[in-house]
Amino acid sequence: PPTWAAAVIDGRARFVARLPPRPSGDPIAPGLQRALQAERSGWVRTHTLEGVDAHQAFVHSSLSPWAVAVAIPRSEVLAGTRGAAGWLVGGTLVSLLVAGGLAVMMARRVAAPIHALARAAGDLGPDTVQTRTSLQAVRRQPGFAEAVTVVDALERAADSLHERQALQERERNAMRDADRAKDAFLAMLGHELRNPLSAIMASAHVLRLSQPGADGHERAHEVIDRQTRQMTRLIEDLLDISRLAAGKLRLDCRRTELLPLVQQTVHSWQQAHGRQAVPVRCAGVAAWAEVDRARFEQILVNLLDNAHKFSPPGSPIDVTLRSEPPWVALNVQDQGRGIAPLALPHLFDTFYQAPQSMHRPDGGLGLGLSLVRQLCERHGGQVEAHSEGAGRGATFTVLLPLV
């Protein structure tokens, strides 16, 4: 076209031939020259030598350093775009008119299912049969796919409502179970406190009747001392559980070598049992951890008490301290009655006790192992229990971060 420009250009960016004509050897436009130097082919928007704003396409020859360029005025390019834009606007207006008509038709078709959905939503409630009947009526009506989707959503809502009601019923049952557990705990606490109090009262009566230095006098003193320690232990466990639940128990953790502390605690525990001394085999390696000494002793004493309670007289208890980076492991192993598999998951629950007969030969409040678990967790560790089954002993492992 006469408004376009075309040129053959040599390797020095000068014209070999051009339309509209330019003398051979004249330099080409600077913008086109930069584009030819940068790319083998492409296009660039620049002004021609006549000053026309144009899009110039170019390509280098594969047989020589020459190139060919064609310039199209930008106004002609935009003219086609404006035409396309006009068609686009016209088509959009027509589409809007068609969409409006379809919207009116669909609105009339949607109204009936919407009213039915509103009635079905109003029927949501405890009567799940009535709710599902209303929703199925909507599902059978001719309408649109979205109405079925809403029906599905309402059915899920009805199911959720039913599940929430079932959950509320379970919560009410749990509250009733908690009340029963509280009553059982109070009865158990009364039983545990009554026994030592009865022994103390009987021993006090013996002290009044016996002469100082007599055998009965000394035995009464021993009974009072032992039962007083037992009551103190029960009350301290209750207070510790209360402090842990309230978040008021504070630890004074210091870097401590555990093996001497374990040996000292075992020795003190054996001395406290007096005539009921239990053989305890203590072994281990030097290991350090950040612990509260008093609470660590409490952990070990509770595990020793538990092993002693469920072991036959004279049965040995093994206490072992091992270094298992990143942990230091304290094992307390007994040869007692063992732990039933069903009891293992609940062993560290507060107030949990394995089933006992009415006269409660094992006693206790079910607090010792719960305290062990919570104190271990407060030290950044954990406690595990393992048993091969009833009559095969048990092993408790305390894991604390190794320093």
C-alpha positions in Angstrom: 0.0 0.0 0.0 1.2 3.5 -0.7 1.1 4.5 2.9 3.5 1.7 3.9 7.3 1.7 3.6 9.6 -1.2 2.6 13.4 -1.3 2.5 16.4 -3.6 1.8 19.2 -2.7 4.2 22.9 -3.7 4.0 25.2 -4.8 6.8 26.2 -1.1 7.6 22.6 -0.1 8.3 22.2 1.8 5.0 19.6 1.6 2.4 20.2 -0.7 -0.6 16.6 0.0 -1.9 13.5 1.6 -0.5 9.8 2.4 -1.1 9.0 5.3 -1.0 12.4 5.8 -2.7 15.4 7.0 -0.7 19.0 7.3 -2.1 21.0 4.2 -1.9 23.5 4.5 0.9 21.4 6.7 3.1 21.3 5.7 6.8 18.2 4.1 8.1 16.1 5.5 11.0 17.9 5.2 14.4 15.2 3.2 16.1 15.2 0.6 13.4 19.0 0.5 13.4 19.0 -0.3 17.2 16.4 -3.1 16.7 18.4 -4.7 13.8 21.5 -4.7 16.0 19.7 -6.3 18.9 17.6 -9.0 17.2 17.7 -11.3 14.2 14.0 -10.6 13.5 11.0 -8.9 15.2 9.2 -5.6 15.2 9.7 -2.2 16.8 7.5 0.8 17.1 9.4 3.9 15.8 9.1 6.8 13.4 10.0 6.5 9.7 12.3 8.9 7.9 9.1 10.7 6.8 8.1 11.2 10.5 5.3 8.7 10.4 4.6 6.8 13.7 4.8 3.2 12.5 5.2 -0.5 13.5 8.3 -1.8 11.6 8.8 -5.5 11.1 12.3 -6.7 10.1 14.3 -9.9 9.4 17.9 -10.6 8.6 18.8 -12.6 5.6 20.4 -16.1 6.2 22.5 -15.8 3.1 24.1 -12.3 3.6 24.4 -9.5 6.1 21.4 -7.7 4.5 18.0 -7.3 6.1 14.4 -6.5 5.0 12.1 -4.1 6.9 8.4 -3.2 6.3 6.8 -0.2 8.1 3.0 -0.1 8.7 1.5 3.2 10.0 0.1 2.8 13.5 -3.1 4.6 12.5 -3.9 1.8 10.1 -3.3 -0.9 12.8 -5.5 0.9 15.3 -8.2 1.3 12.7 -8.7 -2.5 12.6 -8.7 -2.5 16.4 -11.4 0.1 16.6 -13.5 -1.9 14.2 -13.1 -5.0 16.4 -13.9 -2.9 19.5 -17.1 -1.7 17.9 -18.2 -5.2 17.1 -17.3 -6.2 20.7 -19.4 -3.4 22.2 -22.3 -4.2 19.9 -22.1 -7.9 20.7 -22.0 -7.1 24.4 -25.1 -5.0 24.3 -27.0 -7.8 22.4 -25.7 -10.3 24.9 -27.0 -8.2 27.8 -30.4 -7.9 26.3 -30.6 -11.7 25.7 -29.3 -12.2 29.3 -31.9 -9.9 30.7 -34.7 -11.8 28.9 -33.3 -15.1 30.1 -33.0 -13.7 33.7 -36.7 -12.9 33.7 -37.6 -16.4 32.5 -35.3 -18.0 35.1 -36.6 -15.8 37.9 -40.1 -17.2 37.3 -38.8 -20.7 37.2 -36.7 -20.3 40.4 -39.4 -18.8 42.5 -41.3 -22.0 43.3 -38.3 -24.0 44.4 -37.1 -21.1 46.5 -40.3 -21.0 48.4 -40.2 -24.7 48.9 -36.6 -24.4 50.2 -37.7 -21.7 52.6 -40.4 -24.0 54.0 -38.0 -26.9 54.3 -35.5 -24.7 56.1 -38.2 -23.6 58.5 -38.9 -27.3 59.3 -35.3 -27.9 60.5 -35.5 -29.0 64.1 -35.5 -32.0 66.4 -38.0 -33.9 64.2 -35.6 -35.2 61.6 -38.3 -37.3 59.9 -40.4 -34.1 59.1 -37.2 -32.3 58.0 -36.3 -35.0 55.5 -39.8 -35.3 54.2 -39.9 -31.6 53.4 -36.4 -31.7 51.7 -37.3 -34.7 49.6 -40.4 -32.8 48.4 -38.2 -30.0 47.1 -35.8 -32.6 45.5 -38.7 -34.0 43.4 -39.9 -30.6 42.1 -38.7 -29.5 38.6 -36.3 -26.7 39.0 -32.6 -26.1 38.8 -29.5 -28.0 39.9 -28.6 -25.4 42.6 -31.8 -26.2 44.4 -30.7 -29.8 44.8 -27.4 -28.5 46.1 -29.2 -26.4 48.7 -31.3 -29.5 49.6 -28.0 -31.4 50.2 -26.7 -28.6 52.4 -29.9 -28.5 54.4 -29.7 -32.3 54.9 -26.2 -31.9 56.1 -27.4 -29.1 58.5 -30.1 -31.4 59.7 -27.5 -34.2 60.3 -25.3 -31.7 62.1 -28.2 -30.6 64.3 -28.9 -34.2 65.1 -25.3 -34.8 65.9 -25.2 -31.8 68.2 -28.2 -33.0 70.0 -26.5 -36.4 70.4 -23.4 -34.6 71.6 -25.4 -32.7 74.2 -26.9 -36.0 75.4 -23.4 -37.4 75.7 -22.3 -34.4 77.6 -25.2 -34.8 80.0 -24.2 -38.4 80.4 -20.6 -37.4 81.0 -21.7 -35.0 83.7 -23.7 -37.7 85.4 -20.7 -40.0 85.2 -18.5 -37.2 86.6 -21.0 -36.8 89.5 -20.8 -40.5 90.1 -17.0 -40.5 89.9 -16.9 -37.6 92.4 -19.1 -39.5 94.8 -16.9 -42.6 94.3 -13.8 -40.5 94.9 -15.2 -39.0 98.1 -16.1 -42.4 99.3 -12.6 -43.7 98.4 -11.0 -40.7 100.2 -13.1 -41.3 103.3 -12.0 -44.9 103.3 -8.3 -44.1 102.8 -8.4 -41.5 105.6 -10.5 -43.6 108.0 -8.0 -46.5 108.0 -5.0 -44.6 109.2 -7.2 -42.6 111.6 -8.5 -45.8 113.1 -5.0 -47.1 113.5 -3.8 -43.9 115.1 -6.8 -43.8 117.5 -6.2 -47.5 118.5 -2.4 -46.8 119.0 -3.2 -43.7 121.1 -5.5 -45.9 123.3 -2.6 -48.4 123.6 -0.2 -45.6 124.7 -2.6 -44.6 127.4 -2.9 -48.1 128.8 0.7 -49.3 128.3 3.8 -48.5 130.3 6.7 -46.6 128.6 9.2 -49.0 127.2 6.8 -51.9 126.8 6.6 -53.7 123.5 3.1 -52.5 122.9 4.2 -48.9 123.7 6.9 -49.0 121.0 4.7 -50.6 118.4 2.0 -48.0 119.0 4.6 -45.3 118.3 5.6 -47.0 115.1 2.0 -47.3 114.0 1.2 -43.7 114.7 4.4 -42.6 112.9 3.7 -44.8 109.8 0.0 -43.9 109.5 0.7 -40.2 110.0 3.2 -40.3 107.1 0.6 -42.1 105.0 -2.0 -39.4 105.7 0.5 -36.7 105.0 1.4 -38.3 101.7 -2.3 -38.6 100.7 -2.9 -34.9 101.5 0.3 -33.7 99.8 -0.7 -35.6 96.6 -4.1 -34.0 96.6 -2.6 -30.6 97.1 0.0 -31.2 94.3 -2.8 -32.3 91.9 -4.7 -29.2 92.8 -1.6 -26.9 92.2 -0.9 -28.6 88.9 -4.5 -28.2 87.7 -4.4 -24.5 88.7 -0.9 -24.0 87.1 0.5 -22.8 90.4 3.2 -25.5 90.9 6.6 -23.9 90.3 9.8 -25.9 89.6 13.2 -24.9 90.8 15.2 -26.7 88.1 19.0 -26.9 88.3 21.7 -28.8 86.5 22.0 -32.0 88.6 23.9 -35.2 88.4 21.1 -37.8 88.6 22.9 -41.0 89.6 23.8 -39.9 93.2 20.3 -38.4 93.6 18.7 -41.7 92.5 20.9 -43.7 94.9 20.2 -41.3 97.8 16.4 -41.4 97.1 16.4 -45.2 97.0 18.3 -45.4 100.3 16.0 -43.0 102.0 12.9 -44.8 100.7 14.2 -48.1 102.0 14.9 -46.7 105.4 11.4 -45.2 105.5 9.9 -48.6 105.1 11.5 -50.0 108.2 10.6 -53.6 108.7 9.0 -53.8 105.3 12.3 -53.0 103.5 12.3 -54.1 99.9 15.4 -55.3 98.0 16.2 -52.6 95.4 18.9 -53.1 92.9 20.2 -49.7 91.8 22.6 -49.2 88.8 23.3 -46.7 86.1 25.7 -44.3 84.5 26.6 -40.7 85.2 24.0 -38.4 83.5 23.0 -34.8 84.0 19.7 -33.1 83.6 17.9 -29.9 84.6 15.6 -31.0 87.4 13.9 -29.8 90.5 15.5 -32.2 93.1 12.5 -32.4 95.3 10.1 -33.1 92.5 12.5 -35.7 90.9 12.6 -37.5 94.2 8.8 -37.4 94.3 8.7 -39.0 90.8 11.0 -41.8 91.9 9.4 -42.4 95.3 5.9 -42.7 93.6 7.3 -45.2 91.2 8.9 -47.2 94.0 5.7 -47.1 96.0 3.8 -48.3 93.0 6.3 -51.2 92.3 6.2 -52.2 96.0 2.4 -52.1 96.3 1.9 -54.5 93.4 4.9 -56.8 94.1 4.9 -59.9 96.3 6.9 -59.6 99.6 10.6 -59.9 99.1 10.4 -59.4 95.3 13.3 -57.2 94.0 12.8 -53.9 92.3 15.4 -52.8 89.7 16.2 -49.1 89.3 18.4 -48.2 86.3 19.7 -44.9 85.0 20.8 -44.8 81.3 21.9 -42.1 78.9 20.0 -42.3 75.6 20.6 -39.0 73.9 18.7 -36.8 73.7 17.2 -38.3 76.8 18.3 -39.6 80.2 16.1 -42.7 81.0 15.2 -43.8 84.5 13.7 -47.3 84.6 11.8 -48.8 87.6 11.1 -52.5 87.0 9.3 -54.9 89.3 8.4 -58.5 89.2 4.8 -58.0 90.4 1.3 -58.7 89.1 1.8 -56.7 85.9 -0.7 -54.5 84.0 -3.6 -55.7 82.0 -3.5 -54.4 78.3 -6.9 -52.6 78.8 -5.5 -50.7 81.8 -2.3 -49.4 80.1 -3.9 -46.4 78.2 -5.6 -45.1 81.4 -2.7 -45.8 83.8 -1.6 -42.2 84.2 -5.2 -40.7 84.4 -6.0 -38.8 87.6 -7.9 -41.0 90.1 -7.7 -44.0 87.8 -7.2 -47.4 89.6 -7.3 -50.9 88.4 -10.5 -52.8 89.5 -10.3 -53.9 93.1 -12.4 -55.9 95.5 -14.7 -54.1 98.0 -12.2 -54.1 100.8 -9.6 -52.4 98.6 -6.5 -54.3 99.5 -4.2 -52.0 97.4 -5.6 -48.7 98.7 -4.5 -45.4 97.3 -6.4 -42.6 95.6 -5.0 -43.1 92.0 -2.9 -40.0 92.2 0.7 -41.2 92.3 1.1 -42.1 88.6 -0.9 -39.1 87.5 1.5 -36.9 89.5 4.5 -38.7 87.9 3.2 -38.0 84.4 2.4 -34.3 85.0 5.8 -33.7 86.8 7.7 -35.3 84.0 5.9 -33.2 81.4 6.7 -30.0 83.5 10.3 -31.1 83.2 10.0 -31.3 79.4 10.0 -35.1 79.5 7.6 -38.0 79.6 6.8 -41.3 81.3 6.0 -44.6 79.7 4.7 -47.9 81.1 5.2 -51.4 79.7 4.1 -54.8 80.8 3.9 -58.2 79.2 0.6 -58.8 80.9 -0.9 -59.9 84.2 1.6 -61.7 86.5 4.6 -60.7 84.4 5.8 -57.5 86.1 5.9 -53.9 84.9 8.5 -51.4 83.8 8.1 -47.6 84.1 10.5 -45.4 82.1 10.9 -41.7 82.8 12.6 -39.7 80.0 14.1 -36.3 80.8 16.1 -34.0 78.5 19.8 -34.9 78.8 22.2 -32.0 79.5 
